Amino acid sequence: MLRSLRFQLPALFLLGVVVAGLVSAVIALRLFRSYAEDRARQQAYAELGREAQGLTQLYSRQAGLKLLSAKKLELATGDRIYYTGLDPFPGQGRPAFTALPRGAVNTRAVRQRTRPAAFEFRPPRSNQTLLAAALPLRVGHKFFGVIVVAKPETVLNQRWLALIERLLLAFACGIAVAALFAWYLSRRITTPVLELSRAADEVARGHYDVDVPEVRGGEIGQLADSFREMAVRLSEAEELERNFLMSVSHELRTPLTAIRGHVEALREGVVTDEELRTASLTLIAAEAARLERLVGDVLDLAKLDARRFTVLQEEVDMEHLSERAYAAFGEEARRRAINYKLQVDAKPVIVTDG
């Protein structure tokens, strides 16, 4: 299973997607980290500014001073609320602001502002850096102090982690889509390959008329076309081999038939004349030599593939060749009672391989 192409192909595809995705994510995080932190810082300052503006407006209204507690507002907003300056409502009780010592905030710079002032600071007896927004607190037209709304700088990391979580979610969705695509691609590629494999098994069993799958375009299509052509050529080669074996068996049987006929005639005593006996023995030797040449011709076929075969040109008397063939089958014709005769109207001599 693990070594099959159907598993390895999508596995390698997914591995490439994962590696490419991780590299892209690392590069993207390095490139956009400062940008994302700046954006998160701006958003945090904007939120703090809105809360600071809302608080100053709220505590500027005398009606709500004794009903609203800063602690409850801190619990509701999750931010820290500080105050520095005079008690704007003597005798009525403070709304539980966390007081900042003088000098912790540049009161003169904030006093004239109508928009929130954004800055970073560390509260007394604390090592934690806070992001803060400050606005002046006025009751009527009189300035009393500065309200500071702050939150830990670690919220930037939380937003950064949220961005990473979204990237991981997008990465997981991309991996899922890539897995589906890899599975589809694997089936598109491996299905014709498996069909070709089954066709190859059939060809190996000698079934050359196997159906080769039709695959359009691409390397797999070229492989299917080549395999189909190979099956056709193997079928043709098998047919040629069959015809060749039939021809060879016939050619080998011809001199053997002549030899057997003359040997039986000599053994049965049909040929009693010494001249005829000599002619039969000469013919037997000639047919044996012919049989040897036929075997040599079969061996020469092997030399053709090795390109070591040479054709020997010589003069061949066709009348003499016909007389040899006539004499070779004379006894067989007699045994079968065949009217057998030789007629030569010309005596050509050709140049060929004897």
C-alpha positions as CSV (number, residue, x, y, z in Angstrom):
1,M,0.0,0.0,0.0
2,L,2.7,2.5,1.0
3,R,4.8,1.6,-2.1
4,S,1.9,2.0,-4.5
5,L,1.8,4.9,-6.9
6,R,-1.8,5.7,-5.8
7,F,-0.4,6.4,-2.3
8,Q,3.0,7.9,-3.1
9,L,1.7,10.4,-5.7
10,P,-0.8,12.2,-3.4
11,A,1.6,11.9,-0.5
12,L,4.4,13.6,-2.4
13,F,1.9,16.2,-3.7
14,L,0.7,16.9,-0.2
15,L,4.2,17.0,1.2
16,G,5.1,19.6,-1.4
17,V,2.0,21.7,-0.6
18,V,2.8,21.5,3.2
19,V,6.4,22.5,2.7
20,A,5.5,25.3,0.3
21,G,2.7,26.4,2.7
22,L,5.0,26.4,5.7
23,V,7.7,28.3,3.9
24,S,5.2,30.9,2.6
25,A,3.6,31.2,6.0
26,V,7.0,31.8,7.7
27,I,8.0,34.4,5.1
28,A,4.5,36.1,5.3
29,L,4.7,36.2,9.1
30,R,8.1,37.8,9.0
31,L,7.1,40.3,6.4
32,F,3.8,41.3,7.9
33,R,4.5,40.9,11.6
34,S,5.6,44.6,12.0
35,Y,2.7,45.7,9.9
36,A,0.2,43.6,11.8
37,E,1.6,44.8,15.2
38,D,1.3,48.4,14.0
39,R,-2.3,47.8,12.9
40,A,-3.1,46.1,16.2
41,R,-1.4,49.0,18.1
42,Q,-3.5,51.6,16.2
43,Q,-6.7,49.7,16.8
44,A,-5.9,49.4,20.5
45,Y,-5.2,53.1,20.7
46,A,-8.4,53.8,18.8
47,E,-10.4,51.7,21.2
48,L,-8.8,53.2,24.3
49,G,-9.4,56.7,22.8
50,R,-13.1,56.0,22.3
51,E,-13.4,54.6,25.9
52,A,-11.5,57.6,27.3
53,Q,-13.7,60.0,25.4
54,G,-16.8,58.2,26.6
55,L,-15.7,58.2,30.2
56,T,-14.8,61.9,30.2
57,Q,-18.2,62.7,28.8
58,L,-19.9,60.5,31.3
59,Y,-18.1,61.8,34.4
60,S,-18.5,65.4,33.2
61,R,-22.2,65.1,33.8
62,Q,-22.9,65.7,37.5
63,A,-25.9,63.5,37.6
64,G,-24.1,60.3,37.1
65,L,-21.1,60.8,39.4
66,K,-22.3,59.0,42.5
67,L,-23.9,56.1,40.6
68,L,-21.1,54.9,38.5
69,S,-18.1,53.0,39.9
70,A,-14.8,52.9,38.0
71,K,-14.2,49.3,39.2
72,K,-17.4,48.2,37.6
73,L,-16.5,49.9,34.4
74,E,-13.1,48.2,34.4
75,L,-14.8,44.8,34.8
76,A,-17.2,45.7,32.0
77,T,-14.5,46.9,29.5
78,G,-11.6,44.9,30.6
79,D,-9.4,48.0,30.7
80,R,-7.7,49.9,33.5
81,I,-8.9,53.4,34.4
82,Y,-6.5,55.9,36.1
83,Y,-6.9,59.4,37.2
84,T,-4.6,62.2,38.1
85,G,-5.5,65.6,39.3
86,L,-8.0,67.3,41.7
87,D,-11.1,65.7,43.2
88,P,-13.8,67.1,40.9
89,F,-16.5,66.3,43.3
90,P,-15.5,67.1,46.9
91,G,-17.8,65.6,49.5
92,Q,-19.5,63.3,47.0
93,G,-17.0,60.5,46.9
94,R,-14.7,59.5,44.1
95,P,-15.8,56.8,41.6
96,A,-13.0,54.6,42.7
97,F,-10.4,55.7,40.1
98,T,-6.9,54.3,40.5
99,A,-4.9,57.4,41.2
100,L,-1.6,58.2,39.4
101,P,1.1,60.2,41.1
102,R,1.9,63.7,39.8
103,G,4.2,63.6,36.9
104,A,3.1,60.1,35.7
105,V,1.2,61.8,32.8
106,N,2.1,65.1,31.1
107,T,-1.0,66.9,32.3
108,R,-0.2,70.2,30.5
109,A,0.1,68.4,27.1
110,V,-3.2,66.6,27.6
111,R,-5.1,69.6,29.1
112,Q,-5.5,71.4,25.8
113,R,-6.4,68.4,23.7
114,T,-9.8,67.6,22.4
115,R,-8.8,64.3,21.0
116,P,-7.3,61.4,23.0
117,A,-3.5,61.4,23.5
118,A,-2.0,58.0,22.9
119,F,1.2,56.9,24.7
120,E,2.8,54.1,26.6
121,F,3.7,54.1,30.3
122,R,4.4,51.9,33.3
123,P,2.3,52.4,36.5
124,P,4.1,52.9,39.8
125,R,5.5,49.7,41.3
126,S,4.8,47.8,38.1
127,N,7.1,46.4,35.4
128,Q,4.2,46.0,32.9
129,T,4.0,48.3,30.0
130,L,0.6,49.7,29.2
131,L,-0.9,51.2,26.1
132,A,-2.9,54.2,27.2
133,A,-5.2,57.0,25.9
134,A,-5.8,60.2,28.0
135,L,-8.3,63.0,27.9
136,P,-8.8,66.0,30.2
137,L,-11.7,65.8,32.7
138,R,-13.8,69.0,32.9
139,V,-16.9,69.7,34.9
140,G,-18.5,72.6,33.2
141,H,-15.6,74.8,31.9
142,K,-13.3,74.0,34.8
143,F,-10.3,71.6,34.3
144,F,-9.8,69.1,37.2
145,G,-7.5,66.4,35.9
146,V,-6.8,63.7,33.4
147,I,-8.6,60.3,32.9
148,V,-6.3,57.6,31.5
149,V,-7.7,54.4,30.0
150,A,-5.1,51.7,29.5
151,K,-4.6,48.0,28.7
152,P,-1.5,45.8,28.8
153,E,0.8,45.7,25.8
154,T,0.4,42.0,25.8
155,V,-3.0,42.4,24.0
156,L,-0.9,43.0,20.8
157,N,0.5,39.5,21.2
158,Q,-3.0,38.1,21.7
159,R,-4.1,39.7,18.4
160,W,-1.0,38.4,16.8
161,L,-1.8,34.9,18.0
162,A,-5.3,35.4,16.6
163,L,-3.8,36.2,13.3
164,I,-1.7,33.0,13.5
165,E,-4.8,31.0,14.4
166,R,-6.5,32.3,11.3
167,L,-3.5,31.5,9.2
168,L,-3.4,28.0,10.6
169,L,-7.1,27.6,9.9
170,A,-6.6,28.8,6.3
171,F,-3.6,26.5,6.0
172,A,-5.6,23.5,7.2
173,C,-8.4,24.3,4.7
174,G,-5.8,24.6,2.0
175,I,-4.3,21.2,3.0
176,A,-7.8,19.7,2.9
177,V,-8.5,21.1,-0.6
178,A,-5.0,20.0,-1.8
179,A,-5.7,16.5,-0.4
180,L,-8.9,16.2,-2.4
181,F,-7.2,17.5,-5.5
182,A,-4.3,15.1,-4.9
183,W,-6.7,12.2,-4.5
184,Y,-8.5,13.2,-7.8
185,L,-5.2,13.7,-9.6
186,S,-3.9,10.4,-8.3
187,R,-7.0,8.6,-9.6
188,R,-6.7,10.3,-13.0
189,I,-3.1,9.1,-13.3
190,T,-3.1,5.8,-11.6
191,T,-6.3,4.4,-13.1
192,P,-5.0,4.2,-16.7
193,V,-1.6,3.0,-15.4
194,L,-3.3,0.2,-13.5
195,E,-5.3,-0.7,-16.6
196,L,-2.1,-0.7,-18.6
197,S,-0.5,-3.0,-16.0
198,R,-3.4,-5.4,-16.3
199,A,-3.1,-5.2,-20.1
200,A,0.6,-6.0,-19.8
201,D,-0.2,-9.0,-17.7
202,E,-2.5,-10.3,-20.4
203,V,0.1,-9.7,-23.1
204,A,2.6,-11.6,-20.9
205,R,0.2,-14.5,-21.0
206,G,0.1,-14.4,-24.8
207,H,-3.2,-12.6,-25.2
208,Y,-2.2,-9.9,-27.7
209,D,-5.8,-8.9,-28.5
210,V,-6.2,-7.2,-25.1
211,D,-8.1,-3.9,-24.9
212,V,-5.7,-1.1,-24.2
213,P,-7.4,1.9,-22.4
214,E,-7.9,5.1,-24.4
215,V,-6.1,8.0,-22.7
216,R,-6.2,11.4,-24.3
217,G,-3.0,13.5,-24.4
218,G,-0.1,13.6,-22.0
219,E,2.7,11.1,-21.3
220,I,0.2,8.4,-20.2
221,G,-1.6,8.8,-23.5
222,Q,1.7,8.3,-25.4
223,L,2.4,5.3,-23.2
224,A,-1.0,3.8,-24.0
225,D,-0.5,4.4,-27.7
226,S,3.0,2.9,-27.6
227,F,1.7,-0.1,-25.6
228,R,-1.2,-0.6,-28.1
229,E,1.3,-0.5,-31.0
230,M,3.5,-2.9,-29.2
231,A,0.7,-5.4,-28.7
232,V,-0.2,-5.2,-32.4
233,R,3.5,-5.8,-33.4
234,L,3.8,-8.7,-30.9
235,S,0.7,-10.3,-32.4
236,E,2.1,-9.9,-35.9
237,A,5.5,-11.3,-34.7
238,E,3.7,-14.3,-33.2
239,E,1.9,-14.8,-36.5
240,L,5.2,-14.5,-38.5
241,E,6.8,-16.9,-36.0
242,R,4.0,-19.4,-36.5
243,N,4.3,-19.2,-40.3
244,F,8.1,-19.4,-40.0
245,L,7.9,-22.6,-38.0
246,M,5.5,-24.1,-40.4
247,S,7.7,-23.2,-43.3
248,V,10.8,-24.5,-41.6
249,S,9.1,-27.8,-40.6
250,H,8.0,-28.2,-44.3
251,E,11.4,-27.4,-45.6
252,L,13.1,-29.8,-43.2
253,R,10.5,-32.5,-44.0
254,T,11.3,-32.3,-47.7
255,P,14.9,-33.6,-47.6
256,L,13.9,-36.1,-44.9
257,T,11.2,-37.5,-47.1
258,A,13.6,-37.9,-50.0
259,I,16.2,-39.6,-47.7
260,R,13.6,-41.9,-46.2
261,G,12.3,-42.9,-49.6
262,H,15.7,-43.9,-51.0
263,V,16.8,-45.6,-47.7
264,E,13.6,-47.7,-47.8
265,A,14.2,-48.6,-51.4
266,L,17.8,-49.7,-50.7
267,R,16.7,-51.6,-47.5
268,E,13.9,-53.4,-49.3
269,G,16.1,-54.3,-52.2
270,V,14.0,-52.5,-54.8
271,V,17.1,-50.9,-56.3
272,T,19.3,-53.7,-57.4
273,D,21.4,-52.1,-60.1
274,E,24.7,-50.9,-58.9
275,E,24.5,-47.6,-60.8
276,L,21.0,-46.9,-59.3
277,R,22.3,-47.8,-55.8
278,T,25.2,-45.3,-56.3
279,A,22.7,-42.6,-57.5
280,S,20.5,-43.2,-54.5
281,L,23.4,-43.0,-52.1
282,T,24.6,-39.8,-53.9
283,L,21.1,-38.3,-53.6
284,I,20.9,-39.3,-49.9
285,A,24.2,-37.5,-49.3
286,A,23.0,-34.5,-51.3
287,E,19.8,-34.3,-49.3
288,A,21.7,-34.7,-46.1
289,A,23.9,-31.8,-47.2
290,R,20.7,-29.8,-48.1
291,L,19.3,-30.6,-44.7
292,E,22.5,-29.3,-43.1
293,R,22.2,-26.1,-45.1
294,L,18.6,-25.7,-44.0
295,V,19.7,-26.0,-40.4
296,G,22.5,-23.5,-41.2
297,D,19.9,-21.2,-42.7
298,V,17.9,-21.2,-39.5
299,L,21.1,-20.3,-37.7
300,D,21.7,-17.6,-40.2
301,L,18.4,-16.0,-39.2
302,A,19.9,-15.5,-35.7
303,K,22.9,-13.9,-37.4
304,L,20.6,-11.4,-39.1
305,D,19.7,-9.8,-35.8
306,A,23.4,-9.7,-34.8
307,R,24.2,-8.1,-38.3
308,R,26.8,-10.9,-38.9
309,F,25.1,-12.5,-41.9
310,T,26.6,-12.3,-45.3
311,V,25.2,-13.4,-48.7
312,L,27.6,-15.4,-50.9
313,Q,27.0,-14.7,-54.5
314,E,27.7,-17.6,-57.0
315,E,26.5,-19.0,-60.3
316,V,23.7,-21.5,-59.9
317,D,22.7,-23.8,-62.8
318,M,18.9,-24.0,-62.6
319,E,18.7,-27.2,-64.8
320,H,21.1,-29.0,-62.4
321,L,19.1,-27.6,-59.4
322,S,15.8,-28.9,-61.0
323,E,17.3,-32.3,-61.7
324,R,18.4,-32.6,-58.1
325,A,14.9,-31.8,-56.9
326,Y,13.5,-34.3,-59.4
327,A,15.8,-37.0,-58.3
328,A,15.1,-36.3,-54.6
329,F,11.4,-37.1,-54.9
330,G,11.6,-39.8,-57.5
331,E,11.4,-42.7,-55.0
332,E,8.6,-41.0,-53.0
333,A,6.6,-40.5,-56.3
334,R,7.1,-44.1,-57.2
335,R,6.0,-45.2,-53.8
336,R,2.8,-43.2,-54.0
337,A,2.3,-44.2,-57.7
338,I,2.5,-40.6,-58.9
339,N,3.2,-39.9,-62.6
340,Y,6.4,-38.0,-62.0
341,K,8.5,-36.5,-64.8
342,L,11.0,-33.6,-65.4
343,Q,10.7,-31.2,-68.4
344,V,13.4,-28.6,-69.0
345,D,12.8,-26.0,-71.7
346,A,15.6,-23.7,-70.9
347,K,19.0,-23.9,-69.1
348,P,19.4,-20.6,-67.3
349,V,22.3,-19.8,-65.0
350,I,21.6,-17.2,-62.3
351,V,23.9,-15.4,-59.9
352,T,22.6,-15.8,-56.3
353,D,23.3,-17.5,-53.0
354,G,23.1,-21.3,-53.7
